[in-house]
Amino acid sequence: MIHFTFPRKYDAPVVGFYRMLTPCLIIKDMELVKSITVKDFSSFYANEFYVSIESDAAFGGNPFAINGDEWKQKRSHITGSFTAGKIKAMFSNLEAGAQSMSRYLKKLTEAGPKVLEAKEICSVYTLETVLSCAYGVEAHVFDKPNSHFFEMGQKLYYSQYLGTFKFFLSIIFPKISKYIDVRFTNEQTEAQLFDMIRTSLEHREKSHTDAKDFMSTIASLRPKYNEKELLALATAFYLDGQETTGLVMGHLLYELAANPEAQKKLRNEVNDYFGKDGGQVTYESLQEMPYLDACFKENLRLHSILHYLPRVCTKDYTYTFPDGSRPPLVIEKGTPVMIPIFGIHYDPKYYEDPYKFKPERFLDSDIKQPLMGFGEGPRACLGRRFGIAQVKAGVAYLIKDFEVSVNQKTKLPLRTDAWDFLVVSTDGVWLDFKKLS
C-alpha cells in the first residue's frame, strides 16, 4: 500500500522537508498532534486544501475546504444537523436502506455466490440512506439499478489524473490556485445533486413543510447566502456521508472477508442482538455491540479516508517538548504541517502487529490509542456520527444475511491509488457474497 507514512529512518517527533521552496513539517509526536488539532487549534485552524467555489461549487463551498471566519460561520450553521439525537431520529431510514440492500443482494445470489466490487455496492447503499435521511428523497436505488441515482452513487468524485495533478500543483504553488481550475467533483453528478436540492427546497417552500431535518436547516439559511453558497452547504451531508462512508464500509467488508474468524465472531454478536430486537436492530443496540465497534475502529485504523491531515500554522507558535530532551520548536506562521495518519496508525509503538486486522485491540475501553480516521478536533469530519451509524447498520445486515470472502479477482496486497484524493484501492476490492440460509 502506498500511504503518506512517516519514514522509519527518521526516528524523531518532527521532521522538516522542503516542498519545492516551501519548508514543511511532518508531525509524529502525539502530544504535538493533540496541541495542533485541539489544544492550540487557534494557531493551526487553516486547512491547506484550497478549492475555489467558482471552480467546484460542491467541494469549494464545503466547510472542509474553506478557512477563517467563513469556515467557523458555515460550520456552526449546519453542526446541529449532525447531533446524536438527529442521527437517532434518522435511524429508521438507515435500517430501511440496509434492508433494501440485503433484499437486492439476496436476489443476485439466488443462483449462487455473486462477485461484487465492495466500494461500488456500499456507495449505492450510502447514497440511498443519505438521500432519504438528509434530503427526504425516497429514491429506492436498489429497486432501480439502472436509474441515474444508481450512477450518482458511483460517480461523485473525479479520479482523473489531470484534476489531481492540478490539485497537487496548487499545494506546491499556492498562489496559482486562483488561476487554475481545481475540481474534485464530477460536474454531471454535481448538476444532478443541485437540481435535486433546488426541487426539494422549492417543494418545502410551497408546501410550508418543516421536517426538522437537514434540508430544513438549509432552507432557514436562505437569507444568509447566495444560491451557490447555499447549494454547496446543502451538499455537505452528501459529501460527508456518501462517498467517504462507502469507502470505509467497503474496506470493512474486505477485512471481514479476509479474516473469517472475525467475521464469524461478529455474525454471532449481530445475530444475538437481532434475536433480542425481534429480527431487527435498534439504534441503541447498534451502539451496544462491542465487537462491531471494535471491528469498525480497527478497519478505520487500517484504512483511513485521507492519506494525511493537512494544517497550516496561522500564527507563530512555540512548542516545548514535555520531556525536555530537545530545544523548543518554533513553527513560523504560514508553515504547512502534515499529520501522517497511516504513519501513526501503523506505528508499532502504538499498535502491536500493526499490519494485522485485530479488532480485539479496541475491546479494552481503558486503552487510548491514536485513531484519526475522521480527523481530530474542531476540523474533524462533521458527519462522523452519521457515517458510523451508516456503516454499522449496513454491515450488521450484510453479515447477518451473507458470508463474504475475498475473490481471486482482488489483487493482494491492496494497492492504494497515489493519484486519488481519497484512499482508494487501485484495482478494486472484489468479494464473493454467499446468501446464508
N, C-alpha and C positions, 0 to 999 in steps of 0.2 A: 504494500500500500504506500502511496506517495502522500505524505502529510507534512504540514509545517511543524516538524518536530524539532526539539531542542538538541543541537549537536552534542553527542555524548562526550566528545573530546574536550568540550569547554565545560568543565565541571565548576561552574560559577553561577551565582544567583542572577547575575545580569551580564549580558554580552552586547557589545556595541558593534555595529557594522555600518557601512555606507551603502545606501541605495542611490546609485549614481552619485550626486553631490550632496545628498541629504543624509545626515547622521541619524541612525535609528537605534532603538534598544529592543532586545528580546528579554522579557522578564520571566524568570522561573522561580524566584524567591516568593513563596506563598504569602508571607507577611506583606511584602510589597504589592503583590497582586491584590490582596484584600484592601490595601490602602488606596490603590489606583481605582478599583472598581466600587468601593463602598466608603471607607473611612474618609478619604481625601478626594472624593469624587469631584468636588468642585474644581479641582486642579486638572482633571482629566475627563471632563464631560463631553468633549468633542469626539465625534466618530470620524475616522479618516475617510470613509466612503463618501464620495460626493457624486450625486446624480441629479442633474437639473430636472425640475418638474416639467420644463418645456420639452426636454428630450424624451423623458419617460415619466408620464404623469402618474402611473400606478405606483412605481417604485420611488421616484424622486420626491413625491409628497408624503411618503410613508414615514412615521416617526423614527424608524430605524435609520433612515438615510439623511435626516436633517439634524441641525445643530442649534446651539444657543437658545435664546428665548423662544424661538419658533418651536423648537423641539419640546421644550418644557410645557408650553401652552397647549400644543396639539395633543401631546401625550396625556396631559391632565384631562382633556375633554373626553377622551374615549376610555380611560382607565376603568371607569365604573362599569363598563360593559363586560369586564373580564373577572369580576369577583367570584368567589366560591359560590355565593348564593345564586348568581346569574347562571353559572355553569350547571348547578343542580337543577334549576328550572328548565334548562335545555336538555336534560339527560334523556327524556323520553324520545326526543328526536335522534339523539346519538344511538340509542338502543334500536330504534326503528331502522336506522341506516345499517347497523351491524346485522340485523335480521335480514334485511334486503340483500346484503352482500352474501350472507350464508345461503339464502334461497337460490341466488344466482349461481353460486358455485356448486350447489347440490345438483342443479340441472346439468351443468357442464360435466359433472363427474358421474352421472348415472351409469355410463357405459364402462367406467374405469377411471383410474387416475388421470389427471389433466395437468399438463405442463404450462405454467404461467409465470410471467415476469413479476416479481414481488412488488416492486415500486409501482408498476402500472395499475395493478388491481387495487393496491392500497390507496393510490392517488384518486381513483374513482370513488372509493368509499369516503375519503376525507372531503372530496368535492360535494357529494350528496349531503353529508352531515353539515358542512359549512353553509351550503345554500339554504338548508332548512332552518338551522339554528340562528344564523346571522341575518338572513335576508327574507325569511318567510317563504322561500320558493320550494315547493314540493316537486322536485324535478324527476324523481323516481328513475334515477340514472341507470340503475342495474336492469330495470324493466325495459329500457330503451337504449340498448348498447350502440345503436347507430345514430343517436341524437348528437346535436352539437355540444350538449352538456358533457357527454362522454369524452369528446375531443378536448374540451376545456380542461378536463381533469388531467390531461397528459401533455398539454402544450402551453403552460403558463410562462415558463422561463425559456429564454433563448439558450442554446448550447453552441451557438456559432462562435468559431474562433475569432472572427473579426471583432465581434462585440466584446468578448473577453479581453482581447488584445487592447482595445480602446480603453477598457476599464483599468488594466494594469498600467497603461501608458499615462492615464490621468493620475494614478497614485505616484508614479515616478516623477512626473512633471505636473504637479497640481495646478499650476497656472493655466495650463492648456485645457483644463476641464471646461472652461467657458466657451471654448472654440470648437470642440468636437462633440458629437452626439454620442453619449454613453447610454446604452439601453440594455436592460435586463429582461423585461417582459415582452412577450410576443404581442405584436401590435394587433393582430386579429383577435386574440383572446382578450386583450385589454378592451378593445372596442365592444366585444360581446358582453363583457362584465359591466362596462359603463352603461350600456343600453339597458341591461337588466336592472341596475341600480336606479337609473332615471325612472324607469317604469314603476318600480316599487315605490319610490318617493312620490311620484305623481298620483299613484293609486291611493296612498295613505293620506295625501293632502286632500284629494277629492272626497274620500270616504270618511275623513276625520278619524282614521284608525290610529290608535295608540297602543301598540302591543307590548310596550315596556321592554323592547329588545334592542339589539344593536342598531337597527335601522331607525328606531325611534330616537336614539341618541344622535344619529347623523342628521335626521330631519330637524332636530332642535338647534343644530349648528348652522343652518342655512343663513341666518342674518350675519354670521361672523366671517364667512368665507365665500370666495367666488366659486363657480361651478367646478373648475378644475381641481381646486384645493379640496372641495367637499368630496368629490369622487375619489380623489387619492386617499383621503381619510377613510372613506367607506370601504376601500379595498384592503385596509389594514387587517381586518379579520380574515379575509381571503388569503392574503399573502402569508400571514402567521399560521393559519390553520389548515391550509390545503397542501401545497407542495412540500413544505418542510416536514410536516407531520407524516405525510405519505412516505417520505424517505426514512424517518425514524421507525415507522411501523414495518416497512419492508425489510429493513435490516434486522429488526427483532424477530420476524418470522424466519429469516435466514439463520440466525443464531440458534433458534429453537429447532430448526430442521437439521442443522449441523451437530446438535447436541441432543440426541433423542432421549437421554435420561432426564435432562432438564425439562424437555417437552412433556414427558410422561408425568413428572412431578407436578408441573403446572396444570396439566389436564386434571389430575386428581383433585387439586385445590379448587379449580374452577368448577368441576362437577359437584363438589361438596357445597359450594355456595349457591349454585343453580338449584340444587336439591332443596336447600333451605328456603329459597325465594320462589318456589313453585314453578320452576322451569325457566325463570327469567333471572335477571340480575339487577339489583337496585344500585343507585349512586352510592349509598352508604356502604353496601357490601363490597363494591369495587374498591373503595378506599381501605377496606379491611384486609384484602388479600395480600399477605406479606410476601409470598413468593412471586406473585405477579409484579409487585412493586420492585422487588429485588431484580427481577429479570429486566424490567424497564430501565432501571438505573444502570445495570451492567451493560446493557446494549447502548445506552447513551454515552457511556464511558468509551466503549469500543468504536462507536460510530456516531461521532458528533455531527452537527449540521454544518458548522463552519470550520474552516481549517485553523483559524486563529481569531482572537478578539482584538480588533484594532482600536487604539485610542490615540489622542493627540494631547500633549501637555498644553494646557491653556494659560498657565502662569508658572513662573519659575518655582521649582519645587525641590526641597532638600529632604532626603530620606536617610535616617540614621539606622544602621543595622543593629538589631537588638542585642546581638552577642558581642558587638564592638570589635569584631575581627577585621573589619575593613573601614576605611575612612568614609565619612558621609558621602552619599551620592547626590550630585546636583543635576537635575534634569531641567534643561532650559525650555522656555516657552516655545511652542511650535515643534518640539521633538516628537516624532511618531514613536509610540511604544506598542509592542506586539506581545500578546499573551498566547503562547503556543498551546492550544487546548490539547492536542494529541501528545505533545511532548510531555505535558504534565500527567495526562490520563494514562500514559504508557510508562511512566517513570516507576521503576521497581522500588524506589524509596517510599512510594505511597501505595503501590499495588503489587503484591507478590504474584509471580507468573502473569505479568500484565497483558500478554497476548492471548490468554485463555479466557473463555466465557465462563465465569464463576459467579453466578448470582448470589451464592451463599455469603460472599464478602460484604453484601449490603443488608444482611439479615440482622446484624448487630446494630441496633439504633444508636448505641453509645459511640460508635466509631464515626468520626467526622473526617471523611476523606474528600479531597477536592473533586468536584463534579460540575463542570461548566458548560454542559451541552446546550443550555438555553441562555448562556451569558451569565453575568453577575451584576448585582447592584441595580441602581435606577435604570440602567440601559438594558437590563435583561429583557428577554422576549416577553412582550405584553400578553401573548396568547398561550403562555406555557401551561396554565391550569387547564384551559380548554384542550390543548394538544395532548396533555397527559390523559385526560378523560377519554378523548377520542381513541388514542392508541390502545388503552387498556380495554375499552369496551369492544373494539374491533377484534383484538387478539383473543379476548375471552371467548367470544362467539366462534371464532375460527378454530381455536384449539379444542373447543368442546365438540365441534362437528367434523373436524378433519384432522388427518395425520399428514404432516408436511415433511418432506425430505428433499435433500439437495439433488437436483437433476444434473446429469453429466454435462449438460449444456453450459452450466455455470463454470467459468474459468477460475480456478483456485491457484494461489490465494487471490482474493478480490483485489482488483486494481482500481485506484481512485483516479478520476479524470482531473489532472492537474490544471486543465484549462477551464474547468467549470467553477462557477462562483460558489456553488454548494458542493458538499462532499457526496459525489455521485459515482457509482461503480461504472467503469468504462464499458464493460461487456454485459452489464445487466446481471440480475440475480434471479436465476431460473429455478423454480421449485415445483415439485410434484405434489399435487393436492389429492388426497385419497379420502373419500367420504367414509365416515365411521358409521357402523350400524347402530 
